[in-house]
């Protein structure tokens, strides 16, 4: 049936980021209104390397605080510290996902 809930594809985190959040964030979604080139590059790396490969296929409704806590715990267990870049990028990735999630 056209328009029925059964016929609708669930919005995934990947689709949400690619089509809705990232285009807006890139052109000025930062707290101060404009994102630096470095910030954009860092966020794109966090998305490409960590967030989307692990969480991208999930329906947006399944990206809960519990799932995010589990995800960041797994990053830390694999050698990333709270701040990430294999020492600092996890914190930035966490901030980015939580910003999208909120």
VMD Tcl script that draws the C-alpha trace (Angstrom):
set ca {
  {0.00 0.00 0.00}
  {1.49 3.37 -0.94}
  {2.08 5.58 2.06}
  {1.64 2.79 4.59}
  {4.13 2.36 7.43}
  {5.02 -1.10 6.11}
  {6.10 0.40 2.80}
  {8.27 3.11 4.32}
  {11.99 2.56 4.71}
  {13.30 3.38 8.18}
  {15.50 6.46 8.35}
  {18.99 5.22 9.23}
  {21.65 7.23 11.00}
  {23.72 7.16 7.81}
  {20.90 8.53 5.67}
  {20.05 11.17 8.29}
  {23.67 12.33 8.49}
  {24.23 12.28 4.71}
  {20.99 13.96 3.68}
  {19.95 16.14 6.60}
  {22.55 16.85 9.28}
  {25.90 16.96 7.43}
  {24.85 19.39 4.67}
  {23.62 21.84 7.32}
  {26.56 21.31 9.66}
  {29.12 21.85 6.91}
  {27.81 25.31 6.06}
  {27.60 26.60 9.60}
  {26.17 24.30 12.20}
  {28.81 25.00 14.82}
  {28.12 26.77 18.10}
  {29.60 29.98 16.72}
  {27.76 29.70 13.43}
  {30.70 28.85 11.17}
  {32.90 25.78 11.16}
  {36.58 25.98 10.34}
  {38.04 23.82 7.60}
  {39.90 21.84 10.26}
  {36.70 21.20 12.22}
  {34.91 20.00 9.08}
  {37.81 17.67 8.25}
  {37.86 16.26 11.80}
  {34.11 15.65 11.85}
  {34.18 14.04 8.41}
  {36.96 11.71 9.58}
  {35.06 10.75 12.75}
  {31.97 9.99 10.68}
  {33.83 8.05 7.96}
  {36.21 6.08 10.17}
  {34.27 5.45 13.37}
  {30.63 6.41 13.46}
  {29.05 5.40 10.14}
  {30.76 2.01 9.73}
  {29.47 0.95 13.16}
  {26.21 2.84 13.64}
  {25.22 4.03 10.17}
  {22.94 1.10 9.33}
  {20.86 1.54 12.50}
  {17.43 3.11 12.30}
  {17.70 6.57 13.84}
  {15.29 5.52 16.61}
  {17.75 2.78 17.66}
  {20.57 5.25 18.29}
  {19.94 5.56 22.00}
  {22.13 6.91 24.77}
  {22.78 3.31 25.81}
  {23.89 2.35 22.29}
  {26.17 5.40 22.08}
  {27.71 4.62 25.48}
  {28.37 1.06 24.29}
  {29.88 2.35 21.03}
  {32.27 4.75 22.79}
  {33.20 2.03 25.29}
  {34.16 -0.22 22.37}
  {36.32 2.55 20.89}
  {38.10 2.99 24.20}
  {38.63 -0.78 24.54}
  {40.24 -0.82 21.09}
  {42.83 1.76 22.13}
  {41.10 5.10 21.76}
  {41.05 7.22 24.85}
  {38.20 9.44 25.93}
  {39.48 12.22 23.71}
  {40.17 9.90 20.77}
  {42.76 10.45 17.92}
  {43.92 7.19 19.22}
  {44.10 9.48 22.19}
  {41.73 12.36 21.34}
  {39.35 11.57 18.45}
  {36.92 9.43 20.50}
  {35.80 12.42 22.56}
  {35.31 14.47 19.39}
  {33.44 11.60 17.73}
  {31.28 11.26 20.85}
  {30.54 14.97 20.86}
  {29.64 14.83 17.17}
  {27.27 11.86 17.52}
  {25.65 13.26 20.63}
  {25.17 16.58 18.82}
  {23.42 14.72 15.99}
  {21.45 12.57 18.46}
  {20.12 15.43 20.57}
}
mol new
graphics top color blue
foreach p $ca { graphics top sphere $p radius 0.5 }
foreach p [lrange $ca 0 end-1] q [lrange $ca 1 end] { graphics top cylinder $p $q radius 0.2 }
display resetview
